[in-house]
Amino acid sequence: MSFPRRIVTLVLAVFFPVALMAQSGRGNVSGRVTEAGSTTPIADAQVNVPGTSIGAVTKADGTFFLRGIPAGSVSVRVLRIGYGERKSVVTVVSGQTATLNVSLSKVAVLLAPVITTVTGAQRRSEVPNQISSIDVAKAIEESPVASISDVLVSKVAGVSLAGGSSVGSGSRIRIRGTASLSLGNDPIYVIDGVRVGGGNQQAFGTGGAPAGRLNDINPDDIETLDVLRGPAASALYGTDAATGVIVITTKRGKIGAPRWNMYTEQGQVQDNNRYPKAYTMWGRNAVGAGIDCNIQSIASGACRPDSLTTFNVWNDPRSSPLKNGYRNQYGVNVSGGSDALSYFVSGESEGTSGTLTVPQFELGRFSRTQVAVQDAWLNPNDYTRRGLRANLDLTLAPNFTLPIRNYFTTSTFRNPQDGNNTNGLGSHAFGGAGTYNRVAGTVPGNDSLGGYRLFTPGDIFQQTNEQVTHRYIGSINPTYSPTTWLTTRAALGLDFTSGTESNRCLRDQCPNFGQNRLGFVSTSRTRSFQYTGEATATATFRLFNDYLFRTVGGFQYVQASSDNVNASAQQLPPGAQTISQGSVPGANEGTTIARTAGYFVEQNIQVFDRIDIRASVRGDQNSAFGKNFGTVLYPGAGISYRVQEEKWFPFKSVVNQFRLRGSWGQAGLRPGTTAALPFFGANQYRANAADVPGLIFQQLGDLNLRPETVTEREFGADLNMWNDRFTFTVTRYQKVSQDAIVNRIVAPSFGTGSTTQASNLGQVTNKGWEGIVTVRVVDTKPIGFDFTVNGSYNTNTLDDLGRDAAGNPIPPIIGTQIRQTKGYPLNGFWQRKYTYADGNGDGLITVSEITPDTAITFHGYSSPRTEISTQAGLDLFGRSVRITALFDFRGGYKIDNTTERFRCTTRINSQERIDPSASLDRQARCAAALVPGVNNSTVGFLESGDFVRFRELAVTWRVPTRLATQIPRMRNTTLTLSGRNLATWTKFTGVDPETFGGGLGNVQDEFQVTPPLTTFALRVNFGF
């Protein structure tokens, strides 16, 4: 077809699609796809005609049917994960149906041959970026998976996860380092073509990690998960996409008779961590009165030690707040249907209880005082979820399909007071005395704090924080192909979340701090809507048979809005539980809206079926941009060269793929929703001897504010050998964040309530390497052994902080230990060094024996620079049993051991503060932190965070068919026994180097937070 005729056809496709329904000179192809060497059918294989929009998916019996194929000699390509790609040629006669049967050979590397991006599904080997795909169904079968975070952790090179320790809490995900100084660094999430929220959310701080919205998604509903690491791959996603994109595709129906799948998982959650002892040195002062001693008072002669006692509240059966938690999950799904309608419907229920509880001595106290113990106190950390999914695929015409996706979930998350929190468990469990039988401020007696500092778990867990969330994610994705060379797609979707969170203490309950025991209740109600509207058209045509052109154009609109109302009341009367019953009410509300409208065009050219060249551009407008800034453009380009397909390539007998690739692209990070807006706040001023209401500049804003633009270059190579038994992938990348938003300080004379102004001033660079090696060492029918090693290395530099209005360089942004300094990593640790000497040889290091440096210097990254994971798999007994083990290493960074530092300086119960037998190095770091004034140093508590973790172990038994089918209608059965977080090797002196609390921000916060938990689970899966 000539180019002018194609233009006419395109116009007809848009305005008169019915006119193109009837096509002449076309035929059909039908056939069956089976495993090589057998007649076993292969379901869900993708069959398509390259260079056209014609395609189908094989049914459960392996059959397929392709309609409307132009007459003549036609290539048909068959792709299926776990099998080698196959291309066959068939002759199509007009008005007839040709037959093509294809056999596929199994391969060792289970990489998805097709990946999904904003422009649709594409062959992996044609994409110039390193995009990682995870077969989630297989991951669930072979490893302990309770959330999407479990699917990702240690599985994808360049993707770093850190999670909260409480069950139901969220995770922090970073892809290729920290890109932004001031904005969020989390990736964006797309499910079935619709943008969804995946962040962490909590209205009332507990000190621990907040709830994670990724936990709302049931992993058992997911087919594949693709990770686009940065702007080189995500340029067409535009604003917000610079930190990476995670694309999730849920399961679709399998054409045929209904296929039922039922599963259950039962497990236990344990806290097997090593907690520190508390130390108390008993002694007397100069007049013989009993006092507590420490190394400093012993060395000065102010205290004569008598005896040393230690106590560990975590381990003692009387006072331990730990128990074994549980996990259970029940699910069922069914899929089936016809050519006209296929369906996948699933339902799931799960519940997980954490490891915290009221200790035995507190239960005795409640019994004596006749206090009824509530379940919320016994299980202060609890997470439950119920979910229902209905995925429908309608074929309204041979060239018109309508996928419909619906998912509803409801969850309840109860989170205890923990971490950096005066009322939290960690503050009092880590800070108690070195004895069980002691009350603060008194002599030992029968009324005991059980080894806790001031407040005990019975009171702490009376303050409840509970979040109830209802969420709906739905989309329709019509696809219409009016001709063999043109496909139009649309996506319309909604992510709606309604949440209610309550935080309360009833009268005469909770820790006796401030006015807590007078009672209070706070409630936050949030509704958030995220709408996605998208339309794309893809035109494909060949020129001279050697050149395949694929042009994609589209428009996208995304709107995220959130309404929040908070109400509270203090001083509740006895028995009262509601806000209306409180004596001191309070309320506030807020609304945020963010809109992005963008268009994009991508041109792909495939040369000689082995070189793929692409160029693209996206233009965006966003409601957060300054009034004086209009549209931002994000260009992209890339090339992929499959060298092994050259006729002259000399190693075709052993090399399955040798590909070189390179790409370049830009994407953005939008400013905060209101960062560009100047606005006023209410205030009062004095006039005529009276207070008069007035306004004050609350925020200066910046009418020129624009997005941070991140530019990335990526180069790499892929090598597959010996029937894919050996694969190797290496990638080098560099991304530069320009126009980085810096909150620069403004002079008080501006008269604003805010002391900073967000402006585009800085520049940040991330660069590094990523590599993956997979080897199938043994590959026989009775036994197999394979292993995969993936690793990444990242360096991060703050190139510039910009200049102020007068042209002067903006000085470093200085925190207590974290600084943002030009030429150094973002969020680097800075402290002054010190030296020490035991001058009098008494074996005690005092403050006077510490010599701090005058300069404060850089001491290391706050995030891992190197991450390496190794997963090994062993197949036994004819592949009916598979054993997998996963180990991962993280290194090249520091952790501030804030818990131990506090135990030295404030709690005065650490060994290095109390025990003269502590090593001199440990005594010295404590003494350096006690140096008065600004010359103290806490550098001794900046410890290496390097660790190796035994992340997962799983044993899966695929019950032989002859046994499984003994039960009527049974198709298959699998049993998996698994464990997660089984052991850790590290030199970190804290509880665990992976402990992460607070808001899961850019810098790890391990302060008085309980560490990661160990889980064991048995999963049974039945197929009917």
TILOBA-70425 format. One record per residue (C-alpha): residue in three letters; z, x, y. Coordinates in steps of 0.5 Angstrom, whole numbers, plus 500, padded with zeros to 3 digits. Layout:
<nodes>
ALAZXY
...
</nodes>
This chain:
<nodes>
MET500500500
SER498503507
PHE503504512
PRO501498517
ARG501494511
ARG508496509
ILE510494517
VAL507487516
THR511486509
LEU518489512
VAL517484518
LEU515478513
ALA522480509
VAL526479515
PHE523473518
PHE519470512
PRO523472505
VAL520466501
ALA513468502
LEU514475498
MET518472492
ALA511471489
GLN508478487
SER502479483
GLY499485479
ARG506486476
GLY509486469
ASN516487466
VAL520492461
SER525490456
GLY529495451
ARG535497448
VAL539503450
THR543507444
GLU547513442
ALA542519440
GLY543519432
SER546512431
THR544505433
THR551504437
PRO549500443
ILE551503450
ALA553498455
ASP554499463
ALA548504463
GLN544504469
VAL537503468
ASN532504474
VAL525505476
PRO525511481
GLY523510488
THR523503488
SER529498488
ILE528495481
GLY534496476
ALA539493471
VAL545494468
THR545494460
LYS549489457
ALA554489451
ASP549490446
GLY545495450
THR539491452
PHE536491459
PHE530487462
LEU527490469
ARG522485472
GLY517485477
ILE514492476
PRO508494479
ALA502495473
GLY501502471
SER504508468
VAL512508471
SER518512470
VAL524509468
ARG531513469
VAL537511465
LEU544514467
ARG551513464
ILE557516465
GLY559521459
TYR551521457
GLY546526459
GLU541523464
ARG534520461
LYS527519464
SER522516460
VAL515513462
VAL512507460
THR505503461
VAL506496464
VAL501491464
SER500486469
GLY503479467
GLN506482460
THR513485458
ALA513493455
THR518495451
LEU522501452
ASN528503447
VAL532509450
SER537514446
LEU542518450
SER546524448
LYS553525449
VAL555530454
ALA562534455
VAL563533462
LEU564526464
LEU562526471
ALA559519474
PRO552520475
VAL551515481
ILE556515487
THR557510492
THR557511500
VAL555507506
THR548507504
GLY549505497
ALA549508490
GLN545514489
ARG544520484
ARG550525484
SER544530484
GLU541528490
VAL547528494
PRO547535498
ASN555534499
GLN561535494
ILE563528492
SER568528487
SER568522482
ILE574519478
ASP573515472
VAL579511473
ALA579507467
LYS579513463
ALA584516467
ILE589510465
GLU587511458
GLU589518458
SER595519463
PRO601516466
VAL598512472
ALA602507476
SER598507483
ILE592510486
SER596516488
ASP597518481
VAL590517480
LEU588522485
VAL594527485
SER592534482
LYS585531480
VAL581533486
ALA580540489
GLY581540496
VAL585533496
SER593534497
LEU598529496
ALA605529497
GLY609522496
GLY616519497
SER621520491
SER623512491
VAL619508487
GLY614504491
SER614509497
GLY607511499
SER604518499
ARG601522504
ILE594524503
ARG590530506
ILE583532505
ARG581539507
GLY587540511
THR590538518
ALA584536522
SER588533528
LEU594535533
SER596528535
LEU592523531
GLY593521524
ASN590525518
ASP590520513
PRO583518510
ILE580511511
TYR579507505
VAL573502503
ILE574497497
ASP567494495
GLY564495501
VAL570493506
ARG574497510
VAL582496508
GLY588499510
GLY591504506
GLY597507510
ASN604507510
GLN608501513
GLN616500514
ALA619496520
PHE626499520
GLY627506518
THR631508512
GLY631516512
GLY626515506
ALA619514505
PRO616508507
ALA612503503
GLY605505501
ARG600500502
LEU595503497
ASN600501492
ASP598494493
ILE591496489
ASN592495481
PRO589501478
ASP587497472
ASP582493476
ILE578500479
GLU572502476
THR570509480
LEU573512485
ASP569517490
VAL572522495
LEU568524501
ARG572530503
GLY569531511
PRO564529516
ALA558533512
ALA559527507
SER562522511
ALA558522518
LEU555515517
TYR562512517
GLY563514524
THR569514528
ASP575515524
ALA572518518
ALA573525520
THR579526515
GLY575523509
VAL573517506
ILE576514499
VAL571509496
ILE573505491
THR569500486
THR572495482
LYS570493475
ARG564488474
GLY563483469
LYS559485463
ILE554480460
GLY555477454
ALA561474450
PRO568474453
ARG571480452
TRP579480453
ASN583486454
MET591486454
TYR595491456
THR603492456
GLU607499459
GLN614500458
GLY617506461
GLN623509463
VAL625513470
GLN629518470
ASP632523476
ASN633530472
ASN633534478
ARG638540479
TYR643538485
PRO647543489
LYS655543488
ALA660542494
TYR665548495
THR672547498
MET676553499
TRP684551499
GLY688556503
ARG694557509
ASN694559516
ALA698564519
VAL704559519
GLY703557512
ALA700550513
GLY695548508
ILE688548511
ASP681549509
CYS678556509
ASN671559509
ILE668566509
GLN668566517
SER676564517
ILE677569511
ALA674575515
SER678574521
GLY684573518
ALA685566520
CYS686563513
ARG689566507
PRO685563501
ASP689560495
SER684557490
LEU676555490
THR674548487
THR667545486
PHE665538485
ASN658535484
VAL657528485
TRP651527482
ASN653530475
ASP660527475
PRO660520471
ARG665517475
SER662518482
SER654519480
PRO650514484
LEU644516478
LYS642511473
ASN636511468
GLY631506472
TYR625502468
ARG618500469
ASN614495465
GLN607492466
TYR603487463
GLY596485464
VAL590481462
ASN583481464
VAL577478461
SER569479462
GLY563476460
GLY557472463
SER550471463
ASP544474467
ALA545468472
LEU553469472
SER558475470
TYR565475471
PHE571480471
VAL578476472
SER584480471
GLY592478472
GLU597483472
SER605484473
GLU609490474
GLY616492476
THR619498477
SER627500478
GLY629506481
THR635511479
LEU640509484
THR646505483
VAL653504485
PRO657509481
GLN663507477
PHE669509481
GLU666504486
LEU665498481
GLY673499480
ARG674499487
PHE670492488
SER674489482
ARG680491485
THR679488491
GLN675482488
VAL668483491
ALA662480487
VAL657486486
GLN650484488
ASP644486484
ALA641489490
TRP647494491
LEU646495483
ASN639496484
PRO638499491
ASN631501490
ASP626496486
TYR619495487
THR615489484
ARG608487484
ARG604481482
GLY596481482
LEU590476481
ARG583479481
ALA576475480
ASN570478481
LEU563474480
ASP556477480
LEU551471481
THR544473480
LEU540467484
ALA533470483
PRO530476480
ASN531480486
PHE537476490
THR544478487
LEU551476490
PRO557480488
ILE563476490
ARG570480490
ASN577477491
TYR584480490
PHE590477492
THR597481491
THR604480492
SER610485492
THR617486494
PHE619493496
ARG627494496
ASN628501499
PRO635504500
GLN638508506
ASP637515504
GLY635522508
ASN636523515
ASN640517516
THR647517518
ASN648511514
GLY644514508
LEU646516501
GLY644523502
SER648525508
HIS654523504
ALA652525497
PHE650532500
GLY655533505
GLY662531501
ALA668536499
GLY668540493
THR673536490
TYR673528487
ASN680526489
ARG680527497
VAL680522503
ALA677525509
GLY683527514
THR688526509
VAL692530503
PRO689529496
GLY691522494
ASN690516489
ASP685513494
SER679517493
LEU672518496
GLY669520490
GLY667527492
TYR663523498
ARG663526505
LEU665519509
PHE661513506
THR661511499
PRO655508495
GLY658502495
ASP658501502
ILE652504503
PHE648500498
GLN650494502
GLN646495507
THR639492504
ASN632493507
GLU627489503
GLN620488505
VAL615482502
THR608483502
HIS602478501
ARG595481501
TYR588478500
ILE582483500
GLY575479499
SER568481500
ILE561478499
ASN555483498
PRO549480498
THR543484496
TYR536482496
SER529486494
PRO523482497
THR519488495
THR519493490
TRP520498496
LEU525494500
THR532492499
THR537489504
ARG544489503
ALA550486507
ALA557486506
LEU562481509
GLY570482508
LEU577481510
ASP583485508
PHE589480510
THR596482510
SER602478511
GLY609482511
THR616480512
GLU621485512
SER629484513
ASN634489514
ARG642487514
CYS649488513
LEU654482513
ARG660481516
ASP665486513
GLN660490509
CYS656497510
PRO659503512
ASN664503518
PHE659506523
GLY659503530
GLN659496530
ASN656495523
ARG662492520
LEU661486525
GLY655484521
PHE647485523
VAL641482521
SER634484523
THR627481521
SER620483522
ARG614479521
THR607482521
ARG600479520
SER594484520
PHE587482519
GLN581487518
TYR574485518
THR568488516
GLY561486517
GLU555490515
ALA548490514
THR543495511
ALA536495509
THR533501505
ALA525502504
THR523507499
PHE516509498
ARG512515495
LEU506519498
PHE501523494
ASN506522488
ASP510528490
TYR514526496
LEU519520496
PHE521517502
ARG527513503
THR529510510
VAL536507511
GLY538503517
GLY544499518
PHE549496523
GLN557496522
TYR562492525
VAL570493524
GLN576490527
ALA583491526
SER588487529
SER596486528
ASP601481530
ASN608483530
VAL614479532
ASN621482531
ALA628479532
SER635481531
ALA642479532
GLN649483532
GLN656480530
LEU655475525
PRO661471523
PRO664471516
GLY659468511
ALA653468516
GLN646471514
THR641469519
ILE639471526
SER641464529
GLN648465527
GLY649472531
SER652473537
VAL648478540
PRO640476539
GLY634480541
ALA627480540
ASN620483541
GLU613482540
GLY607486540
THR599486538
THR594491537
ILE587490536
ALA581496535
ARG574494534
THR568499532
ALA561497533
GLY556502530
TYR549503528
PHE546508523
VAL539511521
GLU538516515
GLN532519513
ASN531522506
ILE525526503
GLN525528496
VAL520533495
PHE517535488
ASP523531485
ARG527537485
ILE528538493
ASP532532497
ILE532533504
ARG536528509
ALA538527516
SER542522519
VAL545519526
ARG550514527
GLY552511534
ASP559508535
GLN563504541
ASN570503540
SER575499544
ALA580505544
PHE575509548
GLY576510556
LYS572506560
ASN568511563
PHE566513556
GLY560509552
THR557511546
VAL558517541
LEU553520536
TYR555523530
PRO549526527
GLY548529520
ALA543533515
GLY543536508
ILE539539503
SER539539495
TYR535544491
ARG535543483
VAL533550482
GLN533549474
GLU527544475
GLU522549477
LYS517551472
TRP518558473
PHE526558472
PRO527562466
PHE534559463
LYS532552461
SER534553454
VAL541554456
VAL542551463
ASN542544464
GLN543544472
PHE543549477
ARG543546484
LEU544549491
ARG546545496
GLY548545504
SER550540509
TRP552539516
GLY555533519
GLN559530525
ALA565524525
GLY570522529
LEU577520530
ARG579515535
PRO584515540
GLY590511539
THR589503541
THR592504548
ALA592511549
ALA586510555
LEU589505558
PRO593505565
PHE599500565
PHE605498568
GLY612497566
ALA618492569
ASN623496573
GLN628495578
TYR629498585
ARG634497590
ALA632494597
ASN637490602
ALA643492598
ALA640488592
ASP636489585
VAL629487586
PRO624487580
GLY618491581
LEU613495577
ILE612503575
PHE607506572
GLN609507564
GLN602510562
LEU597514566
GLY592513561
ASP585517561
LEU579513563
ASN575518560
LEU578519554
ARG573520548
PRO574521540
GLU576527537
THR569530534
VAL569534528
THR563538526
GLU563540518
ARG558545515
GLU559545507
PHE555550502
GLY555550495
ALA552551488
ASP553547481
LEU552550475
ASN552546468
MET550550461
TRP550549454
ASN549542454
ASP554541459
ARG559544455
PHE560549461
THR560547468
PHE562550475
THR562548482
VAL564552488
THR564550495
ARG565553502
TYR566549508
GLN568550515
LYS570544520
VAL572544527
SER575539531
GLN573539538
ASP575535544
ALA582534540
ILE587530544
VAL593533547
ASN599530550
ARG599534556
ILE606534560
VAL605531567
ALA609532573
PRO615527574
SER612526581
PHE607521578
GLY612516578
THR611514570
GLY616513565
SER612517560
THR612525561
THR605526557
GLN598524558
ALA593524552
SER587528554
ASN581531550
LEU583538551
GLY584542544
GLN580545538
VAL582546531
THR579549525
ASN579548518
LYS576552513
GLY576554506
TRP574554499
GLU574549493
GLY572550486
ILE572547479
VAL571550472
THR570545466
VAL569548459
ARG569545452
VAL571550448
VAL571547441
ASP566541440
THR566538433
LYS567531430
PRO574533427
ILE576537433
GLY575538440
PHE578542446
ASP577542453
PHE580545460
THR578544467
VAL581548473
ASN580546480
GLY583549486
SER582550493
TYR584554499
ASN585552506
THR586556513
ASN588552519
THR587555526
LEU589552533
ASP583555537
ASP585552544
LEU590547547
GLY585546553
ARG587547561
ASP591543566
ALA588540572
ALA589546576
GLY585550570
ASN591554567
PRO592554560
ILE596549557
PRO602553554
PRO604552547
ILE608545545
ILE614548542
GLY619544538
THR626546534
GLN622550529
ILE615547529
ARG610550535
GLN603549536
THR600555539
LYS593558540
GLY591562535
TYR596560529
PRO596554524
LEU598547526
ASN605545525
GLY607553524
PHE614555523
TRP617559528
GLN623563529
ARG627569531
LYS628574525
TYR635578524
THR638583521
TYR645584518
ALA650589515
ASP657589512
GLY660594517
ASN667594514
GLY665593507
ASP669587505
GLY663583502
LEU663578507
ILE658577512
THR660574519
VAL657572525
SER659579529
GLU655583523
ILE648579525
THR643582530
PRO638577532
ASP631579534
THR630577542
ALA623574540
ILE621568536
THR615570531
PHE611566527
HIS613565519
GLY608561516
TYR604555514
SER608548513
SER603545508
PRO600549502
ARG594553503
THR593554495
GLU592549490
ILE590550483
SER591545477
THR589546470
GLN588540465
ALA587541458
GLY585536452
LEU586537445
ASP582532440
LEU584531433
PHE583527427
GLY576525428
ARG577524436
SER582519434
VAL588522437
ARG587526444
ILE593530447
THR592532455
ALA597536459
LEU596537467
PHE599543470
ASP599544478
PHE600550483
ARG601550490
GLY603556494
GLY602559501
TYR607555505
LYS614555507
ILE619549507
ASP625548512
ASN631548507
THR634543512
THR639540507
GLU642547505
ARG642549512
PHE646543514
ARG651544509
CYS652551512
THR653549519
THR655542519
ARG658540513
ILE661546511
ASN661545504
SER655550501
GLN657556497
GLU654561502
ARG659558507
ILE665558503
ASP665562497
PRO666570498
SER662571491
ALA656569494
SER650574495
LEU650578502
ASP643575503
ARG645568502
GLN652569507
ALA647572512
ARG642567513
CYS648562514
ALA652567519
ALA645567523
ALA645560523
LEU652560526
VAL651565532
PRO653561538
GLY648559544
VAL640560543
ASN640566539
ASN642563533
SER637564527
THR635559521
VAL629563519
GLY633565512
PHE632557511
LEU625558511
GLU623559504
SER617559500
GLY615553497
ASP611555492
PHE612552485
VAL608550478
ARG609543476
PHE608540469
ARG605534472
GLU603530466
LEU603530458
ALA600524454
VAL598523447
THR593517446
TRP592514439
ARG585510438
VAL587506432
PRO581507427
THR577501427
ARG578499420
LEU585498422
ALA585495429
THR580490426
GLN585487421
ILE588483426
PRO583477427
ARG578478433
MET581485435
ARG576490437
ASN580496439
THR587498440
THR590504444
LEU597507444
THR599512450
LEU605516450
SER606519457
GLY611523461
ARG610525469
ASN614531473
LEU617534466
ALA618541469
THR618545475
TRP618553476
THR620555483
LYS624560487
PHE626555492
THR633554493
GLY633547494
VAL633541490
ASP625540489
PRO620543493
GLU616537493
THR621533496
PHE618529502
GLY622523506
GLY622520513
GLY615518515
LEU611522511
GLY608526517
ASN604532518
VAL611536516
GLN615536510
ASP621533511
GLU626534505
PHE633533509
GLN638530505
VAL632526501
THR633525493
PRO627529490
PRO621526485
LEU623523479
THR621523472
THR617518468
PHE616516461
ALA612510459
LEU609507452
ARG602504454
VAL599499449
ASN592496450
PHE589491446
GLY581489446
PHE579482443
</nodes>
